[in-house]
Amino acid sequence: MLKNIKTDILIIGAGPAGLTAGIYGARAGKTTVILEGRSASRLALGYEIENYPGFPSINSLDLLGKFRAQALHFGAKFVAGDAIALGLDSDPKSVTTKNSFIVAGAVIIATGKPFSKERMIPGEDRLTGVGVSTCATCDGPLYRGADVVAYGHSEEALEDLQVLIQMGCRVHWVPGAEGMDRSRAEADDLVRKGVHVHIGAEVREIVGEARVEKVILEKEGVREELAVAGVFIFRKTLTAPFFSRAGISLDHKSCVAVDRAQRTNIPGVFAAGDVTCGGLQIASAVGEGCVAAMQALGYIRKS
């Protein structure tokens, strides 16, 4: 039997954006539920962060713990489970998990850009934060003048690849076998810009002790080692079709489309953090979570 839960604000996701929204919602005296799914925030991987204001250096797990503790301090409630059905086009809203049916006055989507460990490249998990990244604008400046791999063939991958070029990285593009046709169309232009293009190759392993030292590429059964300082991995957002089926508009990157007030196309539904493909940094996720919560509070007051 499903457990029935009623709340003023429901936040889907417990990363920096979701926890910030939870802090603001609960501190404002509104019942606030944070739905914590199996796809943990990337901060849970435990790496050093040096660009979050107020902390010259802090472990990502420690920072995530501080966010969570503050949300709990103000009275936010955590519910475990993944959303499996969304009813967002009416008031109140509803979200169903395997064990709960949650009714809310407003919903904030803050799921981040989840990744599947089943799809991870050997070495990716261990070296995330010390050479492996998913954000060119965040970490590209660390590799100016160094060799890096950009892995992926999506629209986002190509845009971030351009960012790495502009930042002065020596880029090796590995689009992957699935992107071979698109890769050939883009290859000539990228080669003119100094990019080394590895059409038809796959990244089979990321190697390094304390940080990334090289990648193992495989093409047509032949493996080769490529010495690099960083690996940027760009995967499509896995949750996009789920939100789209619920009536939420996506942008050209398959990210949740929002305006400057973090509003989606559905009244009373907001989105914040990496799921919107905004700044893709902790500080920007926190800011968006704050704005989304304030807008959600305003929506509830007017309802």
Secondary structure as UniProt FT lines:
FT   STRAND          3..12
FT   HELIX           16..27
FT   TURN            28..29
FT   STRAND          32..36
FT   HELIX           42..45
FT   STRAND          48..49
FT   TURN            53..54
FT   STRAND          58..59
FT   HELIX           60..73
FT   TURN            74..75
FT   STRAND          77..80
FT   STRAND          85..87
FT   STRAND          93..96
FT   STRAND          100..109
FT   HELIX           117..119
FT   TURN            122..123
FT   HELIX           124..127
FT   TURN            129..131
FT   STRAND          132..133
FT   HELIX           136..139
FT   HELIX           140..143
FT   TURN            144..145
FT   STRAND          147..151
FT   HELIX           155..166
FT   TURN            167..168
FT   STRAND          170..174
FT   HELIX           177..179
FT   HELIX           180..192
FT   TURN            193..194
FT   STRAND          196..197
FT   TURN            199..200
FT   STRAND          202..207
FT   STRAND          214..219
FT   TURN            220..221
FT   STRAND          222..227
FT   STRAND          230..233
FT   TURN            238..239
FT   HELIX           240..245
FT   TURN            246..247
FT   TURN            252..253
FT   TURN            260..261
FT   TURN            267..268
FT   STRAND          269..271
FT   HELIX           273..276
FT   HELIX           282..302
//
